[in-house]
Amino acid sequence: MNVVLQYLHLLLLIPFLDHASSNTIPVFNAIYSFGSSYEDAGNMAILAPTAPGFWNVLNPPYGETFFNLPTGRASDGRLVIDRIADYLGFSFIPPSLAQGQDFSKGANFAIFGSTALNYTFFQQNNIRNTHLHNTSLSVQIEWFENQKPSICNTTCVEHFTKSLFALGKFGDNDYLYMLSGGKTIEFVNSTVPVVVETIRSAAERLLKQGVMHLVVAGVRPNGCVPVVLTNFASTNRSDYDSLGCLKVYNNIGIYHNTLLCSAVKQLRLEFPQAKISFSEHYKPLIDFVSNPSKYGFTSGTQLRACCGTGEPYNYNLLASCGHAGVPACPNPSTFINWDGIRLTDAAYDIIADGWLKGPYADPPILDLPILDLPIFVL
């Protein structure tokens, strides 16, 4: 059985697998997730399994830690959304493009390579190295809205009021596509308010449909990620901070997250009954890189990929994880980064726990109680 068929076989089994503790009491009716490769649980494997930049994710050693085979997740195991669903008593949330699934308990609309901004922005600005498919945030929201009749029919507002929605870390791909396309740091910084406004508008669009429990995730510190450290390496030592990360790329993330946090605060004022959590990727990754041994990671590996080739960050686009002959480290749980871009099962586990209980979410997901409030839809 080839890898794609193995994946599709597993996909059919996922809704019947439940790894949550028997003591866990589900708090929410369902979980609906949006995002890119940090959140994609199989949509790209269905939409375009042979797409450049993705096909290798369907090869071993992807999935080796938990699933024992590739599933379309860009990790050695589970993602943050998988961990959250498990803790809350759900089975794995199925990818929204899967056929014959029951989405009443949730759907994952995230897809590999997605941006916040629509594809037209990149075309108009002559940025041609973007993903081949227009799967931006607004497209994912449209998928969700088109799927509503099969999810909840006429009872959607009541259903969504007691469901958890999560907007993943939109923005990282936008900025990296611009930079890889030759745009300057100044140009990228000028687009940050536009990207954040796009995310804010998407959140507002969901909240107006009755969503009461929403997670909005910030971006990661791109300057600490092997792919960025490799592709944008500098000969000027002053371009790096004390952790070995590229300062200018981290500053983009700080700017984005500052604006996004302010946007979330504004949404809380506009929708006072809703519970909106600002959840971090930036802070946990800086914590991991700053003090790896505290979190179970091996000191000296914090800026290296577990699976890959090349020095000094073990990343090479032409011989990356999933390509023939490219090895993975013996114990992925001791690494932060899995393939030079995405994280290991172990790193995602710590982030998920921080989103659920703190300190990586404000407020934590477990502090988003279901309340019996009058329902208002704008």
ABEGO torsion letter per residue (X at the ends): XBAAAAAAAAAAAAAABBABBAABBBABABBBBBEBAAABAGAAAAABAABBGAAAAABOABGAAAAGBBAGBBBABBBAAAAAAAAAGBBBBBBAABBGBBAAAEBBABBBGBBABBAAAAAAAGBAABBABBABAAAAAAAAAAAAAAAAEAAAAAAAAABBBBBBBBGAAAAAAAAAAGBBAAAAAAAAAAAAAAAAAAAAAAAAAGBABBBBBBBBBAAABAAAAAAABBABAAABBAAGBBAAAAAAAAAAAAAAAAAAAAAAAABAABBBBBBBAAAAAAAAAABAAAAGBBBGAAABBABEBEOAAGBBAABBBGBBGBBBBABAAABABAAGABBBAAAAAAAAAAAAAOAABOBBAAABBBBBBBBBBX
